Amino acid sequence: MQIPSPSSPSVIVTGNGGNASAVDGTALGQQGQNAVTATPVTPPASTAAPLRRGLNNWDQPLQRDISGAQQALDFLEQSAGQLRSLKADLSARLANRQRADGNLENSVRQFSNTWRSRTAASGGTLDAQLNFSNENTRTRFTVRGMNVANLRQGGREVLALSLGGQNLSSVVLEPGMSDQQIAQRFDDALAPAGVRVKLNDDGQLEFSAPENQFAGIRDSLAVQGNGQRFPAGQLNRLRAEPEAAALNPESWQTSDAEGLRATLQQVVQALAHVEKSISSVRSALAQANTRVQSTTAETSTEGMEQVADNFVDTAKQPGYQSMLSITSALSGISRERVVSLLRLR
């Protein structure tokens, strides 16, 4: 058996009489394969995984990071625009260049509404201090009576904690415990309910909880002691005090000159805080985009290597499939193109 040279492929005539037509092996498919070879050749099964391209190759955390950062950035830029406009209106009012027509008050209410929508508008990526995180935003708070100075004193005591009507693991306080050990025991007890505890920069216990759960925690946190640090016999409600929000537009006043000046100062501070957060989110978005480019480059390289490996494996197999792969690869390659490519070396 001879396999025709790719440079001068055989022409097979089909049909009857004057209606005969010329076709090559590629057009005939399996019939072409039988025409070129004496016996049918079964193409080798491909076990390679399908090529991965574009978004299909992104991991879910990467997509979430980009989406979350973009949503936070949209909210922050909208807030910054409103604050800049409000700053200009306040300055104009103070300079008596703008009469009291209600527009300034409407601008304050508009920003207050924007600020109240922070959690939903940012997709839960910005907390009350405008710290960005793709995890669920958390509210940091302190609990009255739960300071390390009080907890460190006294003998051994078992504290029974209750949250939302559910009894949690008890906290055992013993003489000689370090501040870090005290924080760790509270953290172990409250973690199942989503409340985490650590020492803050001032060396005090800092509690945190998912922002959407804080209201329930604030209204239900209670403790029962043995009569040393906390009373025995019944649960005592504890007061949870959240960390102050970075912005408080509800307190902004525009009724008199003094209120206008105080509000202008707070708006300037708020704008600086928002712009700082914008810079932080843009940095996070740039890092995510860098990961995208890296992932895309790796995908492209892996895909080309896979194509080359498949071509080599197929070309090694004798028969029609091999000839088809080679002729398809050489299709459109002229002498001039080869010479041009060689000149680039």
C-alpha positions in Angstrom: 0.0 0.0 0.0 1.3 3.5 -0.8 0.1 6.7 0.9 -0.1 9.5 -1.6 2.3 12.4 -1.0 0.6 15.5 0.6 2.0 17.7 -2.2 0.0 15.8 -4.9 -3.0 14.2 -3.2 -5.0 11.6 -5.1 -8.3 12.6 -6.6 -11.2 10.1 -6.3 -14.0 10.2 -8.8 -17.5 9.3 -7.6 -20.8 9.3 -9.4 -22.0 7.9 -12.7 -20.9 9.0 -16.1 -21.1 12.7 -16.9 -22.2 13.5 -13.3 -18.9 12.4 -11.9 -17.3 14.8 -9.3 -13.8 15.1 -7.9 -13.4 15.1 -4.2 -10.4 14.5 -1.9 -10.1 12.3 1.2 -10.9 15.2 3.6 -14.3 15.8 2.0 -15.2 12.1 2.1 -14.6 11.8 5.9 -14.6 8.1 6.8 -15.0 7.1 3.1 -11.9 9.1 2.3 -10.1 7.3 5.0 -11.0 3.9 3.5 -10.0 5.2 0.1 -6.5 6.1 1.2 -5.8 3.1 3.3 -6.5 -0.6 2.6 -8.2 -1.2 5.9 -10.2 1.2 8.2 -8.2 3.1 10.7 -9.8 4.0 14.0 -8.6 7.4 15.1 -6.9 7.2 18.5 -9.1 8.2 21.4 -8.1 11.5 22.9 -7.8 11.4 26.7 -6.7 15.0 27.1 -8.9 17.4 29.1 -10.7 20.1 27.1 -8.9 23.4 26.9 -9.9 25.9 29.5 -10.3 29.5 28.4 -11.3 32.9 29.8 -13.6 33.0 32.8 -13.9 29.2 32.9 -10.4 29.1 34.3 -10.9 31.6 37.1 -11.4 30.2 40.5 -14.5 31.3 42.4 -12.6 33.3 45.1 -11.0 35.4 42.3 -14.3 36.2 40.7 -15.7 37.1 44.1 -12.7 39.3 44.9 -13.1 41.3 41.7 -16.9 41.6 41.9 -16.7 42.7 45.6 -14.0 45.3 45.0 -15.8 46.8 42.0 -19.1 47.0 44.0 -17.3 48.7 46.9 -15.6 51.1 44.6 -18.9 52.0 42.9 -20.4 52.9 46.3 -17.3 54.8 47.5 -17.1 56.9 44.3 -20.8 57.7 44.5 -20.3 58.8 48.1 -17.2 60.9 47.3 -19.1 62.7 44.5 -22.0 63.5 46.9 -19.5 64.7 49.6 -17.7 67.0 47.2 -20.9 68.5 46.0 -22.0 68.9 49.7 -18.7 70.5 50.6 -19.1 73.1 47.8 -22.7 73.9 48.8 -21.7 74.3 52.5 -18.8 76.7 51.5 -21.1 78.7 49.3 -23.8 79.0 52.1 -21.2 80.1 54.6 -19.9 82.7 52.1 -23.5 83.9 51.6 -23.3 83.0 48.0 -26.2 80.6 48.3 -29.6 81.4 49.8 -31.4 78.9 52.0 -33.6 77.2 49.4 -33.6 73.7 50.8 -31.2 72.3 48.4 -28.4 72.0 51.0 -30.7 70.1 53.3 -31.8 67.8 50.5 -28.1 67.1 49.8 -27.5 66.1 53.4 -30.5 63.8 53.4 -29.4 62.3 50.1 -26.0 61.4 51.5 -27.6 60.1 54.7 -29.7 57.7 52.6 -26.6 56.6 50.7 -24.7 56.0 53.9 -27.6 53.9 55.3 -27.5 51.7 52.2 -23.7 51.0 52.7 -24.1 47.3 53.5 -26.4 46.5 50.6 -24.8 48.9 48.1 -21.3 47.6 48.7 -22.3 44.0 48.7 -21.3 43.6 52.4 -17.7 44.4 51.6 -17.4 47.7 53.6 -17.9 47.9 57.4 -18.9 50.9 59.4 -15.3 52.2 59.4 -15.1 51.7 55.6 -12.6 48.9 55.9 -12.8 46.7 52.8 -13.1 42.9 53.0 -14.5 40.3 50.6 -15.6 38.3 53.7 -18.8 39.3 55.5 -18.5 42.7 57.2 -18.3 42.5 61.0 -19.2 44.9 63.8 -16.6 45.4 66.5 -17.9 46.1 69.9 -17.0 46.1 73.6 -19.0 44.6 76.5 -19.4 46.5 79.7 -17.8 44.7 82.6 -15.7 42.5 80.3 -12.3 44.3 80.7 -9.2 42.3 81.4 -8.5 44.2 84.7 -11.7 42.9 86.2 -11.5 39.5 84.7 -7.9 39.0 85.9 -8.8 39.6 89.5 -10.3 37.1 92.0 -10.3 33.3 92.3 -11.5 30.6 90.1 -14.9 31.3 88.6 -17.1 29.6 85.9 -19.0 32.1 83.7 -22.1 30.7 81.9 -22.8 32.7 78.8 -26.1 33.0 76.9 -26.6 34.4 73.5 -30.0 34.5 71.7 -31.5 32.3 74.4 -28.9 29.6 73.7 -26.5 28.4 76.4 -22.9 28.5 75.1 -19.7 26.9 76.4 -18.7 28.1 79.8 -15.7 30.3 80.4 -13.4 29.2 83.3 -11.4 32.0 84.8 -8.5 31.0 87.0 -5.9 33.0 89.0 -2.7 33.7 87.2 -4.1 33.6 83.6 -2.6 36.0 81.1 -4.7 38.5 79.2 -4.2 36.5 76.0 -5.4 33.3 77.7 -8.5 35.1 78.9 -9.3 36.4 75.4 -8.8 32.9 74.0 -11.2 31.3 76.4 -13.9 33.8 75.6 -13.2 33.3 71.9 -13.6 29.5 72.2 -16.9 29.9 74.0 -18.5 32.4 71.6 -17.0 31.3 68.3 -19.8 28.7 67.6 -22.3 31.7 67.6 -20.2 33.7 65.2 -18.7 36.0 67.8 -14.9 36.3 67.9 -12.8 37.8 70.7 -9.3 39.1 70.7 -7.1 41.7 72.5 -7.2 45.1 70.8 -4.4 47.6 70.6 -5.3 48.9 74.0 -5.0 45.4 75.6 -8.8 45.1 76.1 -11.2 42.5 74.9 -12.5 43.3 71.5 -15.6 41.4 70.3 -16.8 41.2 66.7 -19.8 39.7 65.0 -21.3 39.6 61.5 -22.9 43.0 61.0 -26.3 41.6 60.1 -26.4 39.7 63.4 -25.1 42.4 65.8 -28.6 43.7 66.7 -29.7 40.3 68.0 -26.4 39.8 69.9 -26.7 43.2 71.5 -30.1 42.5 72.8 -29.5 38.9 74.1 -25.9 38.6 75.5 -26.1 37.6 79.1 -23.7 36.0 81.7 -24.1 34.2 85.0 -21.2 33.9 87.5 -20.5 32.4 90.9 -20.7 35.7 92.8 -17.1 36.9 92.3 -16.9 38.9 89.1 -20.6 38.4 88.2 -23.7 37.6 90.3 -24.7 34.0 90.8 -28.2 32.6 90.5 -29.5 34.2 87.3 -28.4 35.5 84.0 -27.4 39.1 83.9 -27.8 41.1 80.6 -24.6 42.6 79.3 -24.4 45.8 77.4 -22.7 45.6 74.0 -21.4 48.9 72.7 -20.5 49.0 69.0 -17.5 50.9 67.7 -18.5 54.3 66.4 -19.0 54.5 62.6 -16.5 56.5 60.6 -19.3 58.8 59.3 -22.4 60.1 61.1 -24.4 62.2 58.7 -27.5 62.0 60.9 -25.7 64.5 63.2 -24.9 67.1 60.5 -26.7 70.4 61.1 -27.4 73.2 58.6 -29.8 75.5 60.6 -27.2 78.2 61.6 -23.7 79.3 60.9 -22.2 77.4 63.7 -23.9 74.2 62.6 -22.8 74.9 59.0 -19.1 75.3 60.0 -19.2 72.1 62.1 -20.9 70.2 59.3 -18.4 71.4 56.7 -15.5 70.2 58.9 -17.1 66.8 59.3 -17.8 66.6 55.5 -14.2 67.4 54.8 -13.1 64.6 57.2 -15.6 62.2 55.8 -14.4 62.9 52.2 -10.8 62.2 53.3 -11.9 58.9 54.9 -13.8 57.9 51.8 -10.9 58.8 49.5 -8.5 56.7 51.7 -10.9 53.8 51.4 -11.1 54.3 47.6 -7.3 54.0 47.4 -7.3 50.8 49.5 -10.1 49.2 47.3 -8.3 50.2 44.1 -5.2 48.5 45.4 -7.1 45.3 46.1 -8.7 45.5 42.7 -5.3 45.9 41.0 -4.0 42.8 42.9 -7.0 40.8 41.7 -6.5 42.0 38.1 -2.8 40.9 38.4 -4.0 37.4 39.4 -6.4 37.4 36.4 -3.5 38.2 34.0 -1.4 35.5 35.6 -4.2 33.0 35.3 -4.9 33.9 31.7 -1.2 33.6 30.7 -0.9 30.2 32.4 -4.1 29.0 30.7 -2.8 30.2 27.3 0.5 28.4 27.7 -1.0 25.2 29.0 -3.5 25.2 26.1 -0.8 25.6 23.4 1.3 22.9 25.0 -1.7 20.6 24.9 -2.4 21.4 21.2 1.2 20.6 20.3 1.2 17.4 22.3 -2.0 16.2 20.6 -0.7 17.1 17.2 2.6 15.1 17.8 0.6 12.1 19.1 -1.7 12.1 16.1 1.1 12.6 13.5 2.9 9.5 14.9 -0.1 7.3 14.0 0.0 5.8 10.5 -3.1 6.3 8.3 -5.6 8.8 7.2 -5.8 10.7 10.5 -2.1 11.4 10.5 -2.1 12.7 6.9 -5.1 14.9 7.7 -3.4 16.5 10.7 -0.2 17.2 8.7 -1.9 18.6 5.6 -4.2 20.8 7.8 -1.2 22.2 9.6 0.6 22.9 6.4 -2.4 24.5 4.7 -1.8 28.1 3.7 2.0 28.0 4.5 3.9 29.3 1.4 7.6 29.5 0.7 7.5 33.3 1.1 6.0 33.0 4.7 8.7 30.4 5.7 11.5 32.7 4.4 10.0 35.7 6.2 9.9 33.8 9.5 13.5 32.5 9.1 14.7 36.1 8.6 13.4 37.0 12.1 16.0 34.7 13.7 
